[in-house]
Amino acid sequence: MKGVVCDKMKKISPKVYITQFKTSVVEGERGLILIDPGDDEVIKKLDGKRKLSGSLLEAYELWEETGKPIKYVILINSQKEHIFNLETLARIRRSRIKDFVNYTIITHLNSPLVEGDLIKINGDLLINLDGIEIKFLSTPGPSKTKDDLSIWLPEEEVLFVGDLLQPQGESYEEANFLSPLPYFFYGDEYLLSLEKLLQIPFNIVRTGYGHTLNSVRAKQWIEVTKTVITRIKEIVEEVLKKNINEDKSRICEKVFDTITYERNFNREVALRRKYALNYRDKSDFELFDCPGILYFIEKLKRKGDVAQ
């Protein structure tokens, strides 16, 4: 219906829309800017035909309403759950609705992506993109590739933080997500990135998991995430003070079990996480909880890094 953007898309500021999924859309002067293309199902077979669905359908409806095609696609990192839909965008470029997309991908300099029209951002950078002032912030910590970007829109007072906010509960004493620990690879840089976020006068925060937070709740999530990461470091240091040669796997279990207890995380869920094997023949504990713990183990085991 003309005059109605999309009954599923929500406007959170004058120029920023959020889909039901991870993807957000910024309306520029001549085009649309997609932030985090995501991994939702965007192609369905209906009556034997392939049709758009999910976040790109919502963006398509915005194009129909405004006449503005997708000009830029901004990646918050290169993990599969944040770039899967790039394949569909590439297919659209070759389809009968190709006028819907005419985009350049913007990503971090460390991104492994090499195909397509790319702009790679190195460090913090403030630019005007299609009439929208955007500050790109290098915020490493969560991703193994160190290509995490946060996106700050000063005029909209909206901040996109990717995977940085992982409190796993509303307070340290309450963990009710899949794990009591955040998933990350570089603990010290992660903590610095969280501190960087606190210097920004945001009104709304959008996470890489599709959460939209007001400033109070966002700051709470930042502080809880910081507390958990700091606590991981403290426990590792306590163990290594007693025995610098302690087995790494034992330390990982000690950290996980301690924080499970301190955060009142469901013990049955914790046991399944540690011992149930997934499709990679490894436990979720091994794949997603251990990397951040191992970062601190390896760092603190270096000479002089464990206080006596």
Long-range contacts (C-beta under 8 A, 24 or more apart in sequence): 2-65, 3-65, 4-65, 5-61, 5-62, 5-65, 5-66, 6-58, 6-61, 6-62, 6-65, 8-58, 9-58, 9-61, 9-62, 12-158, 12-204, 12-206, 12-212, 13-153, 13-156, 13-157, 13-158, 13-203, 13-204, 14-156, 15-132, 15-153, 15-155, 15-156, 16-153, 16-156, 16-158, 16-204, 17-58, 17-62, 18-206, 18-212, 19-54, 19-55, 19-58, 19-59, 20-54, 20-55, 20-58, 20-210, 21-54, 21-55, 21-210, 22-55, 22-81, 22-82, 22-208, 22-209, 22-210, 23-55, 23-56, 23-58, 23-59, 23-85, 24-160, 24-206, 25-58, 25-59, 25-62, 26-132, 26-153, 26-156, 27-62, 27-66, 27-68, 28-68, 28-71, 28-72, 28-129, 28-130, 28-131, 28-132, 29-130, 29-131, 29-132, 30-68, 30-71, 30-130, 30-131, 31-68, 31-69, 31-70, 31-71, 31-72, 31-102, 31-130, 32-59, 32-62, 32-63, 32-66, 32-68, 32-69, 32-70, 32-71, 33-70, 33-71, 33-72, 33-73, 33-74, 33-129, 33-130, 33-132, 33-134, 34-59, 34-70, 34-72, 34-73, 34-74, 34-103, 35-74, 35-76, 35-151, 35-160, 35-206, 36-74, 36-75, 36-76, 36-82, 36-160, 36-162, 36-208, 37-73, 37-75, 37-82, 37-83, 37-84, 37-85, 37-86, 37-89, 38-81, 38-82, 38-84, 38-85, 39-80, 39-81, 39-82, 39-83, 39-84, 39-85, 40-85, 42-85, 42-88, 43-88, 43-91, 54-85, 55-85, 56-85, 56-88, 56-89, 56-92, 60-97, 60-100, 63-100, 69-99, 69-100, 69-101, 69-102, 69-103, 70-100, 70-101, 70-102, 70-103, 71-102, 71-103, 71-104, 71-130, 72-103, 72-104, 72-105, 72-106, 72-129, 72-130, 73-103, 73-104, 73-105, 73-106, 74-105, 74-106, 74-107, 74-149, 74-151, 75-105, 75-106, 75-107, 75-108, 75-111, 75-113, 75-147, 75-149, 76-148, 76-149, 76-150, 76-151, 76-160, 76-162, 76-163, 76-208, 77-108, 77-111, 77-142, 77-143, 77-145, 77-147, 77-148, 77-149, 77-162, 77-163, 77-208, 78-107, 78-108, 78-111, 78-112, 78-113, 78-143, 78-145, 78-147, 79-143, 79-163, 82-162, 82-208, 83-113, 86-116, 90-116, 106-136, 107-147, 107-149, 108-138, 108-146, 108-147, 108-148, 108-149, 109-147, 110-145, 110-146, 110-147, 111-145, 111-147, 112-145, 112-147, 121-149, 137-196, 139-164, 139-193, 139-196, 139-197, 140-186, 140-189, 140-190, 140-193, 141-184, 141-185, 141-186, 141-187, 141-189, 141-190, 141-191, 141-192, 141-193, 141-194, 142-166, 142-182, 142-183, 142-184, 142-185, 142-190, 143-185, 144-185, 144-291, 146-185, 146-186, 146-189, 148-193, 150-193, 150-196, 150-197, 152-200, 152-202, 156-204, 157-201, 157-202, 157-203, 157-204, 158-202, 158-203, 158-204, 158-205, 158-206, 159-197, 159-200, 159-202, 159-204, 159-205, 159-206, 159-218, 160-205, 160-206, 160-208, 161-197, 161-205, 161-206, 161-207, 161-208, 162-207, 162-208, 163-207, 163-208, 163-209, 164-190, 164-193, 164-194, 164-197, 164-207, 164-208, 164-222, 164-225, 165-205, 165-207, 165-211, 165-213, 165-218, 165-221, 165-222, 165-225, 166-225, 167-220, 167-221, 167-224, 167-225, 167-228, 168-224, 168-228, 168-263, 169-224, 169-263, 170-220, 170-224, 171-220, 171-224, 172-224, 172-227, 172-228, 172-231, 172-262, 172-263, 173-262, 173-263, 173-264, 174-263, 174-264, 175-259, 175-260, 175-263, 175-264, 175-265, 176-265, 176-266, 178-269, 178-273, 178-284, 179-265, 179-273, 179-284, 179-285, 179-288, 179-289, 180-228, 180-256, 180-259, 180-260, 180-263, 180-265, 180-270, 181-228, 181-232, 181-255, 181-256, 181-259, 181-288, 181-289, 181-292, 181-293, 182-225, 182-228, 182-229, 182-292, 183-288, 183-289, 183-291, 183-292, 184-229, 184-291, 184-292, 184-295, 185-291, 185-292, 185-295, 186-295, 187-229, 187-232, 187-233, 187-292, 187-295, 187-296, 187-299, 188-299, 190-229, 190-292, 191-226, 191-229, 191-230, 194-222, 194-225, 194-226, 194-229, 195-226, 197-222, 198-222, 228-259, 228-263, 229-292, 231-259, 231-262, 232-259, 232-292, 232-293, 232-296, 233-296, 233-300, 235-259, 236-293, 236-296, 236-297, 236-300, 237-296, 237-300, 237-306, 237-307, 240-297, 240-300, 240-301, 240-306, 241-306, 241-307, 241-308, 244-301, 244-306, 248-294, 248-297, 251-293, 251-297, 252-285, 252-289, 252-290, 252-293, 252-294, 252-297, 255-293, 256-285, 256-289, 256-293
